[in-house]
């Protein structure tokens, strides 16, 4: 029994949201989800999964299968909508916040580069969240790509989700022609919020934009996301989605 194991309420929500094929199984799918949560939280390798979980090959098989079927995206959307309604908000967000997080590499076989601004060698996560900091879309790329260049690809992913986002808040890295291009191609309005020049040495979070910084700190609570241990960018994105799902499951 681990702290990452699903409660009965959490499992019933997953089971009702994702209609699994009813058949006799050697291992309950709940144990598969428990194993995925354990991997994200502990950061262990697939082959070092504790023996009280199903075999790592089986856990990875379902992880790969559900990724291909976009099960993680579906579950994330349903969880986000449910939690938003529980908080007295509309189920679908109209406001998004965009930013990126540079992450140090932990796998010498994966693609990586150097972010000269933040002095980080690894990859970069480009993320859009709602006003609560709940994940909407994520895209992972090499670290040297500027935020404004990667934003167009992230907008394409966001458009594919058919969500109701209208306004996206961004920092100064998204200034320039990007806003006009995003508005023309995708119909989203980018509102750039800049930090005010203040001689005070006290830390003051930037209005509205601080929410996504809190999301990044949530990611860092999971050891699998502290560094990039994944070989493929797709797998890096899936780990972020699993982390966001685990967070939202604790809020239903």
C-alpha positions as CSV (number, residue, x, y, z in Angstrom):
1,X,0.0,0.0,0.0
2,X,1.5,3.3,-1.2
3,X,0.4,6.9,-0.7
4,X,0.0,7.1,-4.5
5,X,-2.5,4.3,-4.7
6,X,-6.0,5.2,-6.0
7,X,-8.8,5.5,-3.5
8,X,-12.1,3.8,-4.3
9,X,-13.7,7.2,-5.3
10,X,-10.8,8.0,-7.7
11,X,-10.9,4.6,-9.3
12,X,-14.6,4.7,-9.8
13,X,-14.2,8.0,-11.6
14,X,-11.6,6.6,-13.9
15,X,-13.6,3.5,-14.5
16,X,-16.8,5.4,-15.3
17,X,-14.9,7.9,-17.5
18,X,-13.1,5.3,-19.5
19,X,-15.2,2.4,-20.5
20,X,-12.9,-0.6,-20.2
21,X,-13.6,-3.9,-21.8
22,X,-15.2,-6.2,-19.2
23,X,-13.3,-9.4,-19.2
24,X,-11.4,-11.7,-16.8
25,X,-7.9,-10.3,-16.1
26,X,-5.0,-11.6,-14.2
27,X,-4.3,-8.1,-12.9
28,X,-6.8,-5.5,-12.1
29,X,-6.5,-2.3,-14.2
30,X,-6.5,-0.4,-10.9
31,X,-3.2,-1.9,-10.1
32,X,-1.8,-0.7,-13.5
33,X,-2.9,2.9,-12.6
34,X,-1.3,2.5,-9.1
35,X,1.9,1.5,-10.8
36,X,1.9,4.5,-13.2
37,X,1.3,6.9,-10.2
38,X,4.2,5.3,-8.3
39,X,6.5,5.7,-11.3
40,X,5.6,9.4,-11.7
41,X,5.9,10.2,-8.0
42,X,9.0,8.1,-7.2
43,X,10.9,8.5,-10.5
44,X,11.9,4.9,-10.5
45,X,12.9,3.1,-13.7
46,X,10.4,0.8,-15.4
47,X,12.5,-2.3,-14.6
48,X,12.8,-1.3,-11.0
49,X,9.1,-1.3,-10.3
50,X,8.4,-3.0,-7.0
51,X,7.4,-6.7,-7.2
52,X,4.0,-6.1,-5.5
53,X,2.9,-4.3,-8.7
54,X,2.2,-6.2,-12.0
55,X,5.3,-6.9,-14.1
56,X,6.8,-3.8,-15.6
57,X,6.3,-5.1,-19.1
58,X,2.6,-5.3,-18.6
59,X,2.4,-1.8,-17.0
60,X,4.4,-0.4,-19.9
61,X,2.2,-2.2,-22.4
62,X,-0.9,-0.5,-21.0
63,X,0.9,2.8,-20.7
64,X,1.9,2.7,-24.4
65,X,-1.6,1.5,-25.4
66,X,-3.4,4.2,-23.5
67,X,-1.0,6.8,-24.8
68,X,-1.8,5.8,-28.4
69,X,-5.5,5.9,-27.8
70,X,-5.2,9.4,-26.2
71,X,-6.7,8.0,-23.0
72,X,-4.6,10.4,-20.9
73,X,-5.9,13.5,-22.8
74,X,-9.5,12.3,-22.4
75,X,-9.2,11.6,-18.7
76,X,-7.4,14.9,-18.1
77,X,-10.2,16.9,-19.8
78,X,-12.9,15.1,-17.8
79,X,-11.1,15.6,-14.5
80,X,-10.4,19.3,-15.2
81,X,-14.0,19.9,-16.1
82,X,-15.3,18.1,-13.0
83,X,-13.0,20.0,-10.6
84,X,-13.8,23.3,-12.2
85,X,-17.5,22.7,-11.8
86,X,-16.9,21.7,-8.1
87,X,-15.1,25.0,-7.6
88,X,-18.2,26.9,-9.0
89,X,-16.7,27.7,-12.4
90,X,-17.7,26.9,-15.9
91,X,-16.6,23.4,-17.0
92,X,-14.6,24.7,-19.9
93,X,-12.0,27.4,-19.6
94,X,-12.0,30.6,-21.7
95,X,-8.8,31.9,-20.3
96,X,-5.4,30.2,-20.7
97,X,-1.9,31.0,-19.5
98,X,1.2,30.0,-21.5
99,X,4.8,29.6,-20.4
100,X,7.8,27.2,-20.7
101,X,10.0,25.3,-18.3
102,X,13.5,24.3,-19.1
103,X,14.4,20.9,-17.5
104,X,17.8,19.3,-17.1
105,X,18.5,16.1,-19.0
106,X,18.8,12.8,-17.1
107,X,19.0,10.5,-20.1
108,X,22.1,10.7,-22.2
109,X,20.4,9.0,-25.2
110,X,17.5,11.5,-25.5
111,X,17.5,14.6,-27.7
112,X,18.7,17.7,-25.8
113,X,20.2,21.1,-26.4
114,X,21.2,24.2,-24.3
115,X,19.0,27.0,-23.2
116,X,21.3,29.9,-23.2
117,X,19.0,32.2,-21.3
118,X,18.5,29.9,-18.3
119,X,21.8,28.0,-18.7
120,X,20.1,24.7,-18.7
121,X,21.1,21.7,-20.9
122,X,18.1,19.5,-21.6
123,X,14.6,19.9,-22.9
124,X,11.9,22.5,-22.6
125,X,8.2,22.0,-21.7
126,X,5.7,24.4,-23.3
127,X,2.5,24.4,-21.3
128,X,-0.9,26.0,-21.3
129,X,-3.0,26.0,-18.1
130,X,-6.3,27.5,-17.0
131,X,-6.7,30.2,-14.4
132,X,-6.4,27.5,-11.6
133,X,-3.1,26.1,-13.0
134,X,-4.7,22.9,-14.3
135,X,-3.0,21.5,-17.4
136,X,-4.7,22.0,-20.7
137,X,-2.0,21.3,-23.3
138,X,1.7,20.4,-23.2
139,X,4.4,20.1,-25.8
140,X,8.1,19.1,-25.2
141,X,11.0,20.2,-27.4
142,X,14.7,20.8,-27.3
143,X,15.8,23.6,-25.0
144,X,17.3,26.1,-27.5
145,X,14.0,26.7,-29.4
146,X,12.6,30.2,-28.4
147,X,9.2,30.3,-26.8
148,X,7.7,32.3,-29.6
149,X,8.7,29.7,-32.2
150,X,7.4,26.8,-30.2
151,X,4.1,28.6,-29.4
152,X,2.7,28.1,-32.9
153,X,3.1,24.3,-32.5
154,X,1.5,24.4,-29.1
155,X,-1.4,26.4,-30.5
156,X,-1.9,23.7,-33.1
157,X,-2.2,21.1,-30.3
158,X,-4.6,23.4,-28.4
159,X,-6.7,23.8,-31.4
160,X,-6.9,20.1,-31.9
161,X,-8.5,19.7,-28.4
162,X,-11.5,21.9,-29.6
163,X,-11.5,23.8,-26.3
164,X,-13.2,27.1,-25.6
165,X,-10.0,29.1,-24.9
166,X,-10.4,32.7,-26.2
167,X,-7.6,34.7,-24.4
168,X,-4.1,33.5,-23.5
169,X,-1.9,35.3,-21.1
170,X,1.8,35.3,-21.8
171,X,5.1,36.9,-20.7
172,X,7.4,39.1,-22.7
173,X,8.9,36.2,-24.5
174,X,5.8,36.0,-26.6
175,X,5.8,39.6,-27.9
176,X,6.1,40.8,-31.5
177,X,4.4,39.3,-34.5
178,X,3.4,36.1,-32.7
179,X,0.2,37.6,-31.3
180,X,-1.0,38.7,-34.7
181,X,-0.1,35.4,-36.3
182,X,-1.8,33.4,-33.6
183,X,-4.9,35.5,-33.9
184,X,-5.0,35.1,-37.7
185,X,-4.4,31.4,-37.8
186,X,-6.0,30.1,-34.6
187,X,-8.3,32.8,-33.4
188,X,-6.7,33.2,-29.9
189,X,-5.9,36.6,-28.5
190,X,-2.5,36.7,-26.7
191,X,-2.4,39.2,-23.8
192,X,1.3,39.9,-22.9
193,X,1.6,40.8,-19.2
194,X,5.0,42.4,-18.3
195,X,6.7,42.7,-15.0
196,X,6.6,46.2,-13.7
197,X,9.9,48.0,-13.1
198,X,10.1,48.2,-9.3
199,X,13.3,49.0,-7.4
200,X,12.0,47.0,-4.4
201,X,14.0,43.9,-3.6
202,X,10.9,42.1,-2.3
203,X,9.5,39.3,-4.5
204,X,6.2,40.2,-6.0
205,X,4.4,37.6,-8.2
206,X,3.2,38.9,-11.5
207,X,-0.6,39.2,-11.6
208,X,-2.3,36.2,-13.3
209,X,1.0,34.8,-14.6
210,X,2.1,33.4,-11.2
211,X,-0.5,30.6,-11.6
212,X,1.6,28.7,-14.2
213,X,4.7,29.1,-12.0
214,X,2.8,27.2,-9.3
215,X,2.0,24.5,-11.9
216,X,5.7,24.0,-12.6
217,X,6.3,23.7,-8.9
218,X,3.6,21.0,-8.8
219,X,5.4,19.1,-11.5
220,X,8.7,19.3,-9.6
221,X,7.0,17.5,-6.6
222,X,7.1,14.4,-8.8
223,X,10.6,13.0,-9.1
224,X,10.0,11.7,-12.6
225,X,9.6,15.3,-13.8
226,X,12.5,16.9,-11.9
227,X,14.7,15.9,-14.7
228,X,14.0,14.5,-18.2
229,X,14.5,10.8,-17.9
230,X,12.5,10.0,-21.1
231,X,14.0,8.9,-24.4
232,X,11.1,10.3,-26.5
233,X,9.4,13.7,-26.3
234,X,6.0,12.0,-26.5
235,X,6.8,10.0,-23.3
236,X,7.9,13.3,-21.6
237,X,4.5,14.8,-22.5
238,X,2.7,11.7,-21.2
239,X,4.5,11.9,-17.8
240,X,3.4,15.5,-17.5
241,X,-0.2,14.5,-18.2
242,X,0.0,11.7,-15.7
243,X,1.3,14.1,-13.1
244,X,-1.6,16.5,-13.8
245,X,-4.1,13.6,-13.7
246,X,-2.8,12.5,-10.3
247,X,-3.1,16.1,-9.0
248,X,-6.7,16.5,-10.2
249,X,-7.7,13.1,-8.8
250,X,-6.8,14.4,-5.4
251,X,-9.3,17.3,-5.8
252,X,-12.5,15.4,-6.8
